[in-house]
């Protein structure tokens, strides 16, 4: 929360940032519309969920004959329409209707362009992934092709009868899966919860061939998870820390990316990592159980996560290399100052739209546009992911909304609550305690032309840290954006810095390289 540079962002779990957003208003399916209209009637079999079901259902439209079925979307830079409703106590065999009562993007169902479409229904069943039509455990039906014309009322029948299977994890002689129960998260959610990761052995060795090494915890960006381990092993610009035991973590959750921060909605994610997952790793793999030998890194949402963990648990980790982190100073929440008087997420005082993403320095998506996307996608997108971490829960159990979805007006009380997760504020307010513990540990790097306008927040963090006398190394590199910041040269430099940081813990033959 695009095969050229933009698609490579998705590989980092980054491009999803501008492709999918979250948190929608609740709407319910009805058995019939008061007036004749274009509608979809979805039925489901009882083989995957025999009991009455309360969830969100979707209809995705696509181009007939396209190589990817509609459920693989949406792509909001080149959007095909999709629509959604929430259903309550939906019984097997009974039709649920997506019609005039639905939310949709990029337009309402009654305003789509007449023509022939591939049409596919999706049912959200898995509460622990942000993915929709490709999310493990969610359900879908085979697409059909039909003519749609909002001026000619008709009912299109769709069936949902297939479950998205689990994504197999491909272990190798150097990559091993870790999948353990989490008592802390299970107690919070009231159901069994697990934590996952992938362990990568140092280059040239299998995990059982080495003496104990320092550990490097890698947090993927939005949309990424531990399945990316093979990419971190083989891609030079991602392969720094090759002499360490690297652990690629899984940050995916139903609200998007939980960033390993304890929160009212996502539960004790940081605590579970520190108290459950890391002790398991150190008990079962050849890693050194010393805070000085535990390092962190991540890009984008993973960049924010890794920096947060270092600051929130300064005695647990020995250093962080955070690249292109999500906003680290909420006075520059991308292009918005959420603390400003009469702050608005959609427009500035001159009525100009706030952009959320750019390509070649040209805005390609705006907050107001992305907010509308949220009405259709439901929980799991990037903006809603922020709210799920930073906001208190409301009376309905959902995260409080930072901004009014119709006007864009920011709620100052919610903005005040977000201060707890403003990394710049957290360091500033606890500088006397934190800065001695963070000495030599903070490295933050971003591009001057960041695709998601993240550079200004990093600059403000740098100003604060310099004023406080911190030795943090904060860099904004000219000519670099979100996707091309991490190149081979930077990766080599980061590797050298990490190696120097933990030199006393590396085998002597490794230090000599």
Buried (B, 14 or more C-beta within 10 A) or exposed (E): BBEEBBEBBBBBBBBBBBBBBBBBEEBBBBEEBEEEBBBBBBBBBEEBBEEEBEBBBBBBBBBBEEEEBBBBBBBBBEBBBBBBBBBEEBBBEBBBBBBBBBBBBBBBBBEBEEEEBBBBBBBBBBBBBBBBBBBBBBBBBEBBEBEBEBEEBBBBEBBBBBBBEEEEBEEEEBBBBBEBEBEBBBEBBEEEBEBBBBBBBBEEBEBEEBEBBBBBBBBBBBBBBBBBBBBBBEBEBBBBBBBBBBBBBBBBBBBBBBBBBBBBBBBBBBBBBBBBBBEBBBEEBBBBEBEBBBBBBBBBBBBBBBBBBBBBBBEBBBBBBBBBBBBBBBBBBBBBBBBBEEBBBBBBEEEEBBBBBBBEEEBBBBBBBBBBBBBBBBBBBBBBBBBBBBBBEEEEEBBBBBBBBEEBBBBBEBBEBBBEBBBBBBBBEEBEEBBEEBEEBBBBBBBBBBBBBBBBBBBBBBEBBEEBEBEBBBBBBEEBBBBBBBEEEBBBEBBEBBBEBBEEBBEEEBBEE
